[in-house]
Amino acid sequence: MIQQRLKPRRPVEVINAGVPGYTIEDNLHRMARDVLPLKPDMIITYHGYNGFPLLDESLPPVSGKAPPVYQARPLRLLARCEYRLRLLSYRRQQTARSAPHPQPSSDVMDTKFARAYQELVLVAQTNSIRLVLASFSMAANAQSPPDVVDFYRSGFPQVQWQIQANVLHSRLVEQIAQLHPGICLVDTHPHLDGEHERFVDLVHLTQEGRQQLAEAFFAGIKPILEQDLSPTVPAPAAP
């Protein structure tokens, strides 16, 4: 996208240094070993779901039974019916327990997630690297219809908690960006967050969803790229 749309006059190399399943803390641990030796001019981070437990200080505790486990029976049809009934019962119990809009219990800036972001900012500033942060998008959000949220509950039993965690994460990256004006903040929510048809589950994207995410990041960093990649105009010669 950078090459085709901006047509830079010098090469631009984009390296995918992400690791599936890693949290921001994991990436901080590998920064010196795997990322800084590449001498990046810009680091783009997209954290969220994997690190939601780092927001525990700001979220009400999650309690309740674990979801039912499928048990094989001599008749497969009987086993499937039994499992479905137990799952429906579990989902009803979870819905009854879940508060629709749980209130955070403390300041989001006083969490492990916030401290990790602050450390990432320090690493970028120390090494003169432009840092790009972003909000995280999911298939369901606080505005999603109840039946959509309930659909994801079978695979993600604590979906209500995760939706609230995502709200707090968005607030967190906004506050981090306000504290450090040099940070580029990308809002990935328009045309993606809550657009469940662009996800294969609560958090993983379809190809259409991945393209929309790329468009959001490109739009966010485009002004920086245009400035950094513009040809240098030589100073006029002295008379």
N, C-alpha and C positions, 0 to 999 in steps of 0.2 A: 504493500500500500504506500509506503514511504517512497519507494522507487518510482512507482507508476504515477502517483498523484503529485508529488513534489519535485520529481526529477532533479535530485541534488547533483551538483557538479563534482562532488567527491563521494567516495564509497561510504555507505552506512551499513554497519554490521549489527544485526540483531541476534542475540544469543538467548535461547531459552534455558535458563539456569534453574527453573523450578523443579521441585521434586514432589510427586504425588503424595498426599497424606501429611506433608510437613506442616508444622505450625510456624508462626513468626519466630518463636524461640529456637526452633530447629535451624531455621535459616540464619539467624544471628550466629549460632555456633559454627556454621560452615562458611560464614562470610569471608573471614581472613584466608581460609584455605582454598575455597572454590571460586569466589566472586571477585574479590579485590585484585588478585593477580591478573585478571582480564583487563584491568584498567578501564572500567566503564565510565563514560561521560554521564550516563543516566541509568538509574535503577528504577524499574517499574515493579511495584509489589501489588499483589491482589490476594489479601488475606481475609479470612472470615470464618466460615463454618468450622474448619479444623481447630481454630483457636477459641471458639466460643467458651469452652471451660475456663479459659483465662479471665473471663468476665464474672466468674462466680461471686466475687465480692459485691457485684452490683445486681445480682439476680436472686430472686427467691429460690430456696432450695427445691430440688426436684425429688419427689417421693412417690412411692407406689410400687406395685408388683411388676416383675418383669413380664414381657409378653409371653403368651402360651407357646409351647414347643410342639411341633408336629410329631405325633406318635404313630408309627406304623401299626396297622391292624391286618388280620387275615383278609379282610375285604377292603380294597383300596378306597372304594366309594364311601364306605362307612368311615374310614379314617379321615377322608377329606371333609365329609359332612361334620364330623365331630370337631375337627380343627377349626372349621369355619364358624361353628356355633361358639366355640370357646373364644375365638378371635373377636367376634361381634360383641360378646359379653365384655371382653377386656376393653374394647374401644368405647363402649358405653360408660364403663367405669372411669376410664381416663377422661372422657369428655366431662363427666360430672365433677371430677376433681380439678380440672384445669380452670384456672381463673382466666377470663377472656382478655384482661389487660393487667397482668401482674405489675406491681410497682417496683422499681429498683430500690434496693435497700441501702445503697451508698453511692458516692460519687464515682462515675465511670472513669474519671482520671486517676482514681486510687485503686487500680486493678493491675494484675500482672500484664494484661494486654497493653494497657497504657504505658507501663514501664518499658515493655519491649519495643513499642513504637518509638518512645523517646530515645532508647538506645540506638535504634536504627537511624533516627535523625542525626544523632551524634556521629555515627560512623560515616554517614553521607557528608556531613559538614566537614569533618576532619579530613576527608579524602577529596574534597571539592567535587562531589558528585551530585548532580541534580536528582532529586528524589520525587517519585510519583506515587501517591497513595490513592486508594479508591474505596468507595463503598462496595459492599458485597451484595449480589443479587441472588434471590431464591425463587422457586416456583410459586411460593405462597408468601403472602405478607399480611399485615394487619387489615388490609382492605379486601382481602380475598373472601369470596362467599364461603359460608360454613361448610357446604358440601365439598368444596375444593380442599379446604384444610383437612376435613375428615378423610378424604381420599388418601392423603399422604400419611395419615396416622398409622396405618398398618406397617409401613416400612420405616417410619420415623415416629415412634410413639410419643416423643416429647416435642412434637412439631410446634405447639403453642409456645413452649419455652424457647425453642430455636428462633421463632419469629421475633419474640421479644429481644432475644440476644442480638439479632441482626439490627433491630432498631437502635440498640445501645452501641453497637459497633459503628453504625453510621454517625451517631453523635460523637463517638470517640475520634474518628478520623477527621471530622469537621473541626473539632476543638484542637487537635494536634496541628492541623493546617493553619488555624488562626494564630496559634502560638509561634509558628515558624513560617513567616510570609514567603520564604523562598521555596516552599513545597508546592508542587502541582497536585491539586486534588481533582480526581475524576469521579463524577457521579455516574455510576453504571446503571442506575435504576430506570431512567426513561426507556420505554420500549423493551424492558427486560425483566425487572423485578416484578414478580406477581404474574408474569406472562407465562403461565404454566405450559402452554403448547410449545414453548421454546426450551423445555427441559425434559430429560428422560426420567428424572426423579426429582426430589426436592432441591438438589444442588447441582446435579450434573447436566450439562447443556447438550442440546442437539447441535447439528452443524449450523443451523440457522441462528441458534442462540450464541454459538461461538463467534459467528460473523458479526452479530450485533455487539457483542462484547468488544471485539476488535475495533469496530467503528467508534464505540464510545471512547476507547483509549486513544485512538488516532485523533479524534476531534479534540480531546483534552490536551494532547502534547503537540498538536500541529503548530500553534503559535511559537512554542519554544523551538521546534525544529526549523521553522521558517526563519527565525532569527539566527539560530546557530549555523544554519547551512547556507545562509545568504552569502554571495561572493563578497569578499572584502574589497571595498573601494579604496584605491590608493590615494594617499593624500596629495593635494596639488603641489607641483614642484615650486620651489621658492623662486621668485623673480631674480 
